[in-house]
Amino acid sequence: MKKILLGFIVALGLSGVAHSAGVAFPLDKAPNRTNDMAALQNGAKLFVNYCLNCHSASFMRFNRLRDIGLTDKQIAENLAFTTDKIGDTMVAAINPRQAKDWFGGVPPDLTLVARSRASGAGSGPDYLFTLLRTYYRDDTKPTGWNNLVFPNIGMPNPLWELQGERAPVYDKVSSHGQEVEVFRGWDTVKPGTMSQAEYDRNVGDLVAFLQWMAEPEQNNRIRLGVWVMLFLSVFTLVAWRLNAAYWKDVK
């Protein structure tokens, strides 16, 4: 009985730790652009230029980008920098051992990240969209960066040249007799090459590509599902009228 009670107490403690380690910062809603070919193509360009240096997408082949409107020539000349064959998978250029030495761990594969990061706080795209827009300079960290969504993140801001450098601004408010800090907004420390609106739009395109990459057949599945539902609706009407015709003389 004592062992059972002790196990129950430990389980409660672990659940409390898991809850406290969850996402506390509210997530912004990511734009849904998985049907926008131009946005997906821009997202693919951003992914290859800013993410594929460290993160692989080992379940996605370069030639699958035909599905977002790119030709084999465009893929080979503009996106397939890590291989000469567009039939190869998207493997990062970084050496895994070097990555572990530099960042303390091998950067995770991003093929399914838009699905694996879903939680009660929001969808995977919401998480990624907010994460890439909440980096700030923090000289106390080895990388010089921190993040409001993922505190103590090991990855520096991959898009810092586009976004620039920012610092979070907090207001001190009284809550339950204690003074706490509440996030209010951002101060620009150093502007980037993009305005905030341009940066948000590009991050939305990148997240849309990550969402598409996690399930390339999603749009086809949805379209097929709509046609199936329309067929079943028509068939139900026909079956109902046939049933009435067959039984009209039966009393």
Secondary structure, DSSP 8 states (H G I E B T S, - for coil): -HHHHHHHHHHHHHHHHHHHTS--S--------TT-HHHHHHHHHHIIIIITTT--EEEEEGGGGGGGT--HHHHHHHT--S-S-TTSEE--SS-HHHHHHHHSS-----TTHHHHT-BTTB-HHHHHHHHTT-EEE-TTSTTSEEESSSTT-SS--TTHHHHEEEEEEEEEEEETTEEEEEEEEEEEEEE-SS-HHHHHHHHHHHHHHHHHHH-TTHHHHHHHHHHHHHHHHHHHHHHHHHHHHHHTT--
